Amino acid sequence: MKVILIEDVPNLGKIGDITTVADGFGRNYLLPKQFAISADKKNLKRFEHQKRLVEIKKAKHRKEAQSLKDRLESTSFTIPCKVGEQNKLYGSVTSQDIEKIIHNEGITEISRRDIILEQPIKEIGIYNVDIKVHAEVSTKIKLYVTPDSREKVAELEMNSSDENTDANNNDEDSNSDGNHNDPAL
């Protein structure tokens, strides 16, 4: 009996294969479990038509994935992070963080499962991150991990306020000779 496999069957074949099997195996196992259909002219034509439609869909998805790949490659992504000593990050940059940055750029087709990080990023630098856009299309994006500018501004403000506090303390020390100009005293 000739059958067209519509499911992968171990030790027999893959989807779309036309194979010859024993009559009993085909009638009692493959056909009732819908692993295969009989290979008559009608089913062969229908299967070939479905196969062409699937190929057209695959080509369309591949083309969309290629345009998404081009968009990703033409864009660079920057993640500002809080930084400690020796450019070590407080925490790390994970695939979820990268997903948020990509979505902020308007590219919503990428999920965190598509982002391939062997280990979370824990230092400032420039990284090439692998992204699986489609089953057959993958790319690398350029990711800049930089110090958070607000953190640097806050740090500068802290340093300048410390200097101002020290200067005010020195002024008060110079007025400690007992002569206060304060009318409340």
ZIBELHU-V860203 format. One record per residue. N is the residue number from 1. OMEGA is omega in radians with two decimals (* if undefined). Layout:
# ZIBELHU-V860203
n:N omega:OMEGA
n:N omega:OMEGA
This chain:
# ZIBELHU-V860203
n:1 omega:3.09
n:2 omega:3.13
n:3 omega:3.02
n:4 omega:-3.13
n:5 omega:3.08
n:6 omega:3.02
n:7 omega:3.02
n:8 omega:3.12
n:9 omega:-3.13
n:10 omega:3.12
n:11 omega:3.13
n:12 omega:3.13
n:13 omega:-3.13
n:14 omega:3.12
n:15 omega:3.08
n:16 omega:3.12
n:17 omega:3.04
n:18 omega:-3.07
n:19 omega:3.06
n:20 omega:-3.13
n:21 omega:3.07
n:22 omega:-3.09
n:23 omega:-3.11
n:24 omega:3.13
n:25 omega:3.13
n:26 omega:-3.08
n:27 omega:-3.01
n:28 omega:-3.08
n:29 omega:-3.01
n:30 omega:-3.09
n:31 omega:-3.13
n:32 omega:-3.14
n:33 omega:3.13
n:34 omega:3.00
n:35 omega:-3.08
n:36 omega:2.99
n:37 omega:-3.12
n:38 omega:-3.03
n:39 omega:3.03
n:40 omega:-3.06
n:41 omega:-3.10
n:42 omega:-3.14
n:43 omega:3.10
n:44 omega:3.12
n:45 omega:-3.12
n:46 omega:-3.14
n:47 omega:3.11
n:48 omega:3.11
n:49 omega:3.12
n:50 omega:3.13
n:51 omega:3.10
n:52 omega:3.12
n:53 omega:3.12
n:54 omega:3.12
n:55 omega:3.11
n:56 omega:3.11
n:57 omega:3.13
n:58 omega:3.13
n:59 omega:3.12
n:60 omega:3.13
n:61 omega:3.11
n:62 omega:3.13
n:63 omega:3.09
n:64 omega:3.13
n:65 omega:3.12
n:66 omega:3.12
n:67 omega:3.07
n:68 omega:3.10
n:69 omega:3.13
n:70 omega:3.11
n:71 omega:3.14
n:72 omega:-3.11
n:73 omega:-3.11
n:74 omega:-3.11
n:75 omega:3.01
n:76 omega:-3.05
n:77 omega:-3.12
n:78 omega:3.08
n:79 omega:3.06
n:80 omega:-3.08
n:81 omega:3.02
n:82 omega:-3.01
n:83 omega:3.05
n:84 omega:3.14
n:85 omega:3.11
n:86 omega:3.09
n:87 omega:3.06
n:88 omega:-3.13
n:89 omega:2.91
n:90 omega:-3.03
n:91 omega:-3.14
n:92 omega:3.07
n:93 omega:-3.11
n:94 omega:3.13
n:95 omega:3.09
n:96 omega:3.11
n:97 omega:3.14
n:98 omega:3.10
n:99 omega:3.13
n:100 omega:-3.13
n:101 omega:3.12
n:102 omega:3.12
n:103 omega:3.09
n:104 omega:3.10
n:105 omega:3.10
n:106 omega:3.13
n:107 omega:-3.03
n:108 omega:-3.09
n:109 omega:-3.08
n:110 omega:3.05
n:111 omega:-3.09
n:112 omega:3.12
n:113 omega:3.13
n:114 omega:-3.10
n:115 omega:-3.05
n:116 omega:3.07
n:117 omega:3.10
n:118 omega:3.11
n:119 omega:3.06
n:120 omega:-3.12
n:121 omega:-3.05
n:122 omega:-3.14
n:123 omega:3.06
n:124 omega:3.09
n:125 omega:3.11
n:126 omega:-3.07
n:127 omega:2.97
n:128 omega:-3.06
n:129 omega:3.12
n:130 omega:3.09
n:131 omega:3.09
n:132 omega:-3.07
n:133 omega:-3.08
n:134 omega:-3.14
n:135 omega:-3.10
n:136 omega:-3.07
n:137 omega:3.04
n:138 omega:-3.09
n:139 omega:3.03
n:140 omega:3.04
n:141 omega:3.10
n:142 omega:-3.09
n:143 omega:3.10
n:144 omega:3.05
n:145 omega:-3.03
n:146 omega:3.04
n:147 omega:3.12
n:148 omega:-3.09
n:149 omega:3.10
n:150 omega:3.12
n:151 omega:3.13
n:152 omega:3.11
n:153 omega:3.13
n:154 omega:3.13
n:155 omega:3.11
n:156 omega:3.11
n:157 omega:3.12
n:158 omega:-3.13
n:159 omega:-3.13
n:160 omega:3.11
n:161 omega:3.07
n:162 omega:3.13
n:163 omega:3.11
n:164 omega:3.12
n:165 omega:3.11
n:166 omega:3.14
n:167 omega:3.11
n:168 omega:3.11
n:169 omega:3.12
n:170 omega:3.10
n:171 omega:-3.14
n:172 omega:3.12
n:173 omega:-3.12
n:174 omega:3.11
n:175 omega:-3.07
n:176 omega:-3.14
n:177 omega:3.09
n:178 omega:3.12
n:179 omega:3.14
n:180 omega:3.07
n:181 omega:-3.08
n:182 omega:-3.10
n:183 omega:-3.12
n:184 omega:-3.11
n:185 omega:*
